[in-house]
């Protein structure tokens, strides 16, 4: 389902300065193998509970049933109000499995309002009829400033157009055992779906935070969690190089701490995978960046687009980065060029877009490898619910392993909380700007 081509981190490909000897890599993986069991044995502990999400068949079935009920109401729009981990996972699923322009040709349309920039908010709200829209408010704590501010606006508008039935247009996704949204839902008879208390926001992509909106627009979430389960089985059984999460985690840790490459560029070749790189950026940065010496900086890029904007830096700039490429081996739809181009670029005649995309990827990989820049490629057989579910679980498990390798708590975010506290203090003073 997902293969990792790691040949271009070996010294035979990029030289000894940045590369690893294969035998040394095998020894490193053997030494770190017990960490896999340590993560698996922590399944019920706070933070690690994301590991059990694909097994929660009751929650999955509840979401599927709810989606079928809501589909009968023929909503024109589904609008998710959330930020950070409450939105990035859902956005990644939408773009990977439906495409960035899916709202142009399907109903219901799915929008994520993940900022309080008034121009952006208005650009979405001006497109929708509130009477024909279902709003999903996502906040695990139930008190996050941005989604609660957006909820206030939406509630005001709904009461104006549907005073007796505004609650029918709302669903909350939050911690069922605490938080403001849970209390509001109980008081105003608004439906509430849960994010398990022991699952952090950035690890919530396989909860209702992302799966419910996905199900509402026709994504098969049962196949998605099935792919995550298959990846878990590969991780559980895999030893050394055959364990994708262990291989990915050890390479990341070694490149950062030993090869002095504190930046990791995730560069999918394919627009549908780009927002997964966006989601991963939060997952890695917020989980591992915990002190001045610990925390690789994730950078997302898009091939072929960023061959023309960043590759110069990557090839000849500071040698402080390593690279994770992603590609789908089989395209969903391909288009073939005609035979109408002049001889100066006649090498394109008769080619397909996928051929050009893959040649561009190999060109980028080849140039980086020639310049001694370490890189690996995550290869999906195709972009599907199963492969995307597997990829998400692979990256989440990798980050859990990285927490152990870096000796940090991968599941808290005190630096983020500090920002929230200051923001609330400023707003509580009723300052004008």
C-alpha positions as CSV (number, residue, x, y, z in Angstrom):
1,X,0.0,0.0,0.0
2,X,2.8,2.4,1.0
3,X,6.5,1.8,0.2
4,X,9.4,3.8,1.4
5,X,12.3,4.2,-1.1
6,X,15.3,5.2,1.2
7,X,18.2,4.5,-1.2
8,X,19.1,8.1,-1.4
9,X,19.9,8.4,2.3
10,X,22.6,5.8,1.9
11,X,26.2,6.7,1.6
12,X,26.5,4.7,-1.7
13,X,24.1,7.2,-3.3
14,X,25.0,10.6,-1.7
15,X,28.4,10.0,-0.1
16,X,29.5,9.5,3.5
17,X,29.2,13.2,4.6
18,X,25.4,13.1,4.6
19,X,24.7,9.4,3.9
20,X,24.3,6.4,6.2
21,X,26.0,3.0,5.7
22,X,23.2,0.4,5.2
23,X,24.6,-1.9,7.8
24,X,24.8,0.9,10.3
25,X,21.2,1.9,9.5
26,X,20.1,-1.7,10.1
27,X,21.9,-1.7,13.4
28,X,20.3,1.6,14.4
29,X,16.8,0.3,13.6
30,X,17.5,-2.9,15.6
31,X,18.6,-0.8,18.6
32,X,15.4,1.3,18.4
33,X,13.0,-1.6,17.6
34,X,11.8,-1.8,21.3
35,X,10.4,1.7,21.0
36,X,7.7,0.3,18.7
37,X,6.4,-2.0,21.4
38,X,6.7,0.8,23.9
39,X,4.3,3.0,21.8
40,X,1.9,0.1,21.2
41,X,1.8,-0.7,24.9
42,X,0.9,2.9,25.7
43,X,-2.3,2.7,23.6
44,X,-4.6,3.6,26.6
45,X,-2.4,6.4,27.9
46,X,-3.2,10.1,27.3
47,X,-1.9,11.2,23.8
48,X,-1.2,7.6,22.6
49,X,-5.0,6.9,22.5
50,X,-5.1,7.9,18.8
51,X,-3.7,4.3,18.1
52,X,-7.1,2.8,19.1
53,X,-9.3,5.1,17.0
54,X,-9.5,2.8,13.9
55,X,-10.8,0.0,16.2
56,X,-13.7,2.2,17.5
57,X,-16.3,0.7,15.2
58,X,-19.2,2.1,17.3
59,X,-18.0,5.6,16.7
60,X,-17.5,5.0,13.0
61,X,-20.9,3.4,12.5
62,X,-22.5,6.3,14.4
63,X,-20.9,8.8,12.0
64,X,-21.9,6.8,8.9
65,X,-25.6,6.6,10.2
66,X,-25.6,10.3,10.9
67,X,-24.2,11.1,7.5
68,X,-26.9,9.1,5.8
69,X,-29.6,10.9,7.9
70,X,-28.2,14.3,7.0
71,X,-27.8,13.5,3.3
72,X,-31.6,12.9,3.2
73,X,-32.0,16.6,4.2
74,X,-30.2,17.6,1.1
75,X,-27.9,20.2,2.5
76,X,-26.3,22.4,-0.1
77,X,-23.3,23.2,2.1
78,X,-21.4,21.7,5.0
79,X,-19.3,24.3,6.8
80,X,-16.7,23.3,9.4
81,X,-15.7,25.9,11.9
82,X,-12.4,24.9,13.5
83,X,-8.7,25.8,13.6
84,X,-5.4,23.9,13.7
85,X,-5.9,20.2,14.4
86,X,-9.6,20.7,14.3
87,X,-9.5,21.6,10.6
88,X,-6.2,20.6,8.9
89,X,-7.0,16.9,9.0
90,X,-10.4,17.4,7.4
91,X,-8.9,19.7,4.7
92,X,-6.3,17.1,4.0
93,X,-9.0,14.4,3.5
94,X,-11.1,16.6,1.3
95,X,-8.3,17.6,-1.1
96,X,-6.7,14.1,-1.2
97,X,-9.9,12.2,-1.9
98,X,-12.1,14.8,-3.6
99,X,-9.7,17.3,-5.1
100,X,-9.2,21.0,-4.4
101,X,-11.9,22.1,-6.7
102,X,-14.5,19.5,-5.7
103,X,-17.0,22.3,-4.6
104,X,-17.4,23.3,-8.2
105,X,-19.1,20.1,-9.3
106,X,-20.6,18.3,-6.3
107,X,-23.2,18.8,-3.6
108,X,-23.1,19.3,-0.8
109,X,-20.1,21.6,-1.0
110,X,-17.7,21.4,1.9
111,X,-16.0,24.5,3.3
112,X,-13.5,24.8,6.2
113,X,-13.5,28.2,7.9
114,X,-10.2,28.0,9.8
115,X,-9.4,31.6,10.5
116,X,-11.0,34.7,11.8
117,X,-9.8,37.0,9.1
118,X,-13.0,38.9,8.3
119,X,-12.3,39.0,4.5
120,X,-11.8,35.3,4.4
121,X,-14.9,34.5,6.6
122,X,-17.1,36.8,4.4
123,X,-15.8,35.1,1.2
124,X,-17.3,31.8,2.4
125,X,-20.4,33.1,4.1
126,X,-21.3,35.2,1.1
127,X,-21.5,32.1,-1.0
128,X,-23.9,30.1,1.1
129,X,-27.6,30.1,2.0
130,X,-27.7,29.7,5.8
131,X,-31.1,28.0,5.5
132,X,-29.6,25.2,3.4
133,X,-26.3,24.8,5.3
134,X,-25.1,22.5,8.1
135,X,-22.4,23.9,10.4
136,X,-20.0,21.7,12.3
137,X,-18.2,23.5,15.2
138,X,-15.0,21.6,16.1
139,X,-13.1,22.4,19.3
140,X,-11.9,19.7,21.7
141,X,-11.8,22.1,24.6
142,X,-14.9,23.9,23.6
143,X,-13.3,27.2,24.4
144,X,-10.9,27.9,21.5
145,X,-11.2,31.5,20.6
146,X,-11.5,31.3,16.8
147,X,-14.1,28.6,16.4
148,X,-16.2,30.0,19.2
149,X,-16.1,33.4,17.6
150,X,-17.2,31.9,14.3
151,X,-19.9,30.0,16.1
152,X,-21.3,33.2,17.6
153,X,-21.6,34.8,14.2
154,X,-23.2,31.6,12.7
155,X,-25.7,31.3,15.6
156,X,-26.7,34.9,15.2
157,X,-27.3,34.4,11.5
158,X,-29.2,31.1,12.0
159,X,-31.5,32.6,14.6
160,X,-32.3,35.4,12.1
161,X,-33.3,33.0,9.3
162,X,-34.4,29.9,11.2
163,X,-35.5,31.1,14.7
164,X,-37.3,27.9,15.7
165,X,-35.0,25.4,14.1
166,X,-31.5,26.9,14.3
167,X,-30.2,24.0,16.4
168,X,-31.0,21.6,13.5
169,X,-28.3,23.4,11.5
170,X,-25.6,22.8,14.1
171,X,-23.4,19.8,15.1
172,X,-20.7,20.1,17.8
173,X,-17.5,18.0,17.9
174,X,-15.8,18.2,21.2
175,X,-14.7,16.4,24.4
176,X,-17.9,14.8,25.7
177,X,-16.7,15.0,29.3
178,X,-15.7,18.6,29.6
179,X,-15.8,21.9,27.9
180,X,-18.2,24.7,26.9
181,X,-19.5,23.2,23.7
182,X,-20.7,20.0,25.5
183,X,-22.7,22.2,27.9
184,X,-24.2,24.4,25.2
185,X,-25.1,21.3,23.2
186,X,-26.9,19.7,26.2
187,X,-28.7,23.0,27.0
188,X,-29.9,23.9,23.4
189,X,-30.5,20.3,22.1
190,X,-27.6,20.5,19.6
191,X,-26.1,17.2,18.4
192,X,-22.7,16.5,19.9
193,X,-20.0,14.0,18.6
194,X,-17.0,13.2,20.8
195,X,-13.3,13.5,20.5
196,X,-11.9,11.1,23.1
197,X,-10.4,12.8,26.1
198,X,-7.0,11.1,25.7
199,X,-6.7,12.1,22.0
200,X,-5.0,15.4,21.3
201,X,-6.3,17.8,18.7
202,X,-3.5,17.3,16.1
203,X,-3.9,13.5,16.4
204,X,-7.7,13.7,15.9
205,X,-7.9,13.2,12.1
206,X,-9.5,9.7,12.7
207,X,-12.2,11.1,15.0
208,X,-15.4,12.9,14.1
209,X,-13.4,16.1,13.8
210,X,-12.4,15.1,10.2
211,X,-14.3,11.9,9.6
212,X,-17.8,13.3,10.1
213,X,-17.4,16.1,7.5
214,X,-15.8,13.5,5.2
215,X,-18.7,11.1,5.5
216,X,-21.2,13.9,4.9
217,X,-19.7,14.5,1.5
218,X,-19.5,10.9,0.5
219,X,-16.0,9.8,1.5
220,X,-15.9,6.2,2.6
221,X,-14.6,6.6,6.1
222,X,-14.8,2.8,6.8
223,X,-12.2,2.2,4.1
224,X,-10.2,5.1,5.5
225,X,-9.9,3.6,8.9
226,X,-9.4,0.2,7.3
227,X,-6.3,1.6,5.7
228,X,-5.1,2.9,9.0
229,X,-5.7,-0.5,10.6
230,X,-3.6,-2.2,7.8
231,X,-0.8,0.3,8.5
232,X,-1.0,-0.5,12.2
233,X,-0.6,-4.2,11.4
234,X,2.5,-3.5,9.3
235,X,4.0,-1.5,12.1
236,X,3.1,-4.1,14.7
237,X,4.7,-6.9,12.7
238,X,7.5,-5.1,10.9
239,X,11.1,-5.4,12.0
240,X,13.9,-3.0,11.1
241,X,13.7,-1.7,7.5
242,X,10.4,-3.5,7.1
243,X,8.8,-1.3,9.7
244,X,7.8,1.9,7.9
245,X,7.2,4.1,11.0
246,X,10.4,3.0,12.7
247,X,12.4,3.6,9.5
248,X,10.9,7.1,9.1
249,X,11.3,8.1,12.7
250,X,15.0,6.9,12.9
251,X,15.9,8.7,9.7
252,X,14.3,11.9,10.9
253,X,16.0,11.8,14.3
254,X,19.4,10.9,12.8
255,X,19.3,13.5,10.0
256,X,18.5,16.2,12.6
257,X,20.7,15.2,15.5
258,X,23.7,13.6,13.8
259,X,23.7,15.0,10.2
260,X,22.8,18.5,11.4
261,X,19.8,18.9,9.2
262,X,17.2,20.6,11.4
263,X,14.8,21.2,8.5
264,X,12.7,18.5,6.7
265,X,11.0,19.4,3.5
266,X,7.9,17.3,2.6
267,X,7.3,17.6,-1.1
268,X,4.4,15.7,-2.6
269,X,4.3,15.4,-6.4
270,X,0.6,15.8,-6.8
271,X,-1.8,18.5,-5.7
272,X,-4.1,16.1,-3.9
273,X,-1.4,15.2,-1.4
274,X,-0.3,18.7,-0.6
275,X,-2.6,19.4,2.3
276,X,-1.4,16.2,3.9
277,X,2.0,17.9,4.0
278,X,0.3,20.9,5.5
279,X,-1.3,18.7,8.2
280,X,2.0,17.0,8.9
281,X,3.7,20.3,9.4
282,X,1.6,20.9,12.5
283,X,1.9,17.3,13.6
284,X,5.7,17.4,13.7
285,X,6.2,21.0,14.8
286,X,3.8,21.1,17.6
287,X,4.7,17.6,18.9
288,X,8.5,17.8,18.9
289,X,9.4,21.5,19.1
290,X,9.6,21.6,22.9
291,X,13.0,23.3,23.8
292,X,15.8,25.3,22.1
293,X,17.7,22.1,21.1
294,X,14.8,19.9,20.1
295,X,12.5,20.3,17.2
296,X,13.0,19.8,13.5
297,X,11.4,22.5,11.3
298,X,8.9,21.1,8.8
299,X,8.6,22.8,5.4
300,X,5.9,21.8,2.9
301,X,6.5,22.2,-0.9
302,X,4.6,21.0,-4.0
303,X,6.0,19.4,-7.0
304,X,6.3,20.4,-9.8
305,X,5.3,23.9,-8.7
306,X,8.2,24.4,-6.2
307,X,10.8,23.1,-8.5
308,X,10.5,26.5,-10.0
309,X,10.5,28.4,-6.7
310,X,12.6,26.5,-4.1
311,X,14.8,23.9,-5.8
312,X,17.7,26.4,-6.3
313,X,17.9,26.8,-2.5
314,X,17.6,23.1,-1.9
315,X,20.3,22.1,-4.3
316,X,22.9,24.8,-3.8
317,X,21.9,26.6,-0.6
318,X,22.7,25.7,3.0
319,X,23.1,22.0,3.4
320,X,20.8,21.9,6.4
321,X,17.7,20.0,5.0
322,X,16.6,16.6,4.1
323,X,13.6,15.7,1.9
324,X,10.6,13.5,2.0
325,X,8.9,13.1,-1.4
326,X,5.4,11.6,-1.9
327,X,4.0,10.2,-5.1
328,X,1.0,8.1,-6.2
329,X,2.3,5.4,-8.6
330,X,-1.0,5.2,-10.5
331,X,-2.9,8.4,-11.3
332,X,-6.6,8.6,-10.9
333,X,-7.1,10.4,-14.3
334,X,-4.4,11.1,-16.9
335,X,-4.4,13.2,-20.0
336,X,-2.3,12.7,-23.1
337,X,-0.6,15.4,-25.1
338,X,-1.2,15.8,-28.8
339,X,1.6,15.6,-31.4
340,X,1.4,19.3,-32.2
341,X,4.4,20.8,-30.5
342,X,7.4,22.1,-32.5
343,X,10.6,20.1,-32.7
344,X,12.3,22.3,-30.1
345,X,10.1,20.7,-27.5
346,X,9.1,17.6,-29.5
347,X,10.2,15.3,-26.7
348,X,6.8,16.2,-25.1
349,X,4.7,15.0,-28.1
350,X,2.5,12.0,-27.3
351,X,3.5,12.0,-23.6
352,X,1.0,12.1,-20.8
353,X,0.8,14.5,-17.9
354,X,1.6,11.8,-15.4
355,X,4.7,10.9,-17.4
356,X,5.8,14.5,-17.2
357,X,5.0,14.7,-13.5
358,X,7.0,11.5,-12.7
359,X,9.9,12.6,-14.9
360,X,10.0,15.9,-13.0
361,X,10.0,14.1,-9.7
362,X,12.9,11.9,-10.9
363,X,14.7,15.0,-12.1
364,X,14.4,16.7,-8.7
365,X,15.4,13.5,-6.9
366,X,18.3,13.1,-9.3
367,X,19.6,16.6,-8.8
368,X,19.4,16.5,-5.0
369,X,21.1,13.1,-4.9
370,X,23.9,14.3,-7.2
371,X,24.4,17.2,-4.8
372,X,24.6,14.9,-1.8
373,X,21.2,16.0,-0.3
374,X,19.5,13.1,1.5
375,X,16.0,12.2,0.3
376,X,13.4,9.5,0.6
377,X,10.2,8.8,-1.3
378,X,6.9,7.6,0.2
379,X,5.1,5.7,-2.6
380,X,1.4,5.2,-2.5
381,X,0.0,2.6,-4.9
382,X,-2.8,5.1,-5.7
383,X,-4.7,7.9,-3.9
384,X,-7.6,6.1,-2.2
385,X,-9.3,6.0,1.2
386,X,-7.2,3.0,2.1
387,X,-3.9,4.5,1.2
388,X,-4.6,7.9,2.7
389,X,-5.8,6.3,6.0
390,X,-2.5,4.3,6.0
391,X,-0.4,7.3,5.3
392,X,-2.0,9.4,8.1
393,X,-1.5,6.5,10.6
394,X,2.1,6.1,9.5
395,X,2.9,9.7,10.1
396,X,1.2,9.8,13.5
397,X,3.0,6.7,14.7
398,X,6.3,8.2,13.4
399,X,5.7,11.3,15.5
400,X,4.9,9.2,18.6
401,X,8.2,7.4,18.1
402,X,10.0,10.7,17.7
403,X,8.7,11.8,21.1
404,X,10.6,8.9,22.6
405,X,13.7,9.4,20.5
406,X,13.9,13.1,21.3
407,X,12.8,12.4,25.0
408,X,10.0,15.0,24.9
409,X,6.3,14.8,25.5
410,X,4.9,14.6,21.9
411,X,1.3,15.3,23.1
412,X,1.3,18.7,24.9
413,X,1.7,22.2,23.5
414,X,2.6,24.7,26.3
415,X,4.0,27.2,23.8
416,X,0.6,27.3,22.0
417,X,-1.3,27.6,25.3
418,X,0.8,30.6,26.3
419,X,-0.2,32.4,23.2
420,X,-3.9,31.6,23.8
421,X,-3.6,33.0,27.4
422,X,-2.1,36.3,26.2
423,X,-4.7,36.6,23.5
424,X,-7.5,36.1,26.0
425,X,-6.0,38.7,28.3
426,X,-5.8,41.3,25.5
427,X,-9.4,40.7,24.5
428,X,-10.6,40.8,28.1
429,X,-9.2,44.3,28.5
430,X,-11.5,45.4,25.7
431,X,-8.6,47.1,23.9
432,X,-9.2,48.7,20.5
433,X,-6.8,48.2,17.6
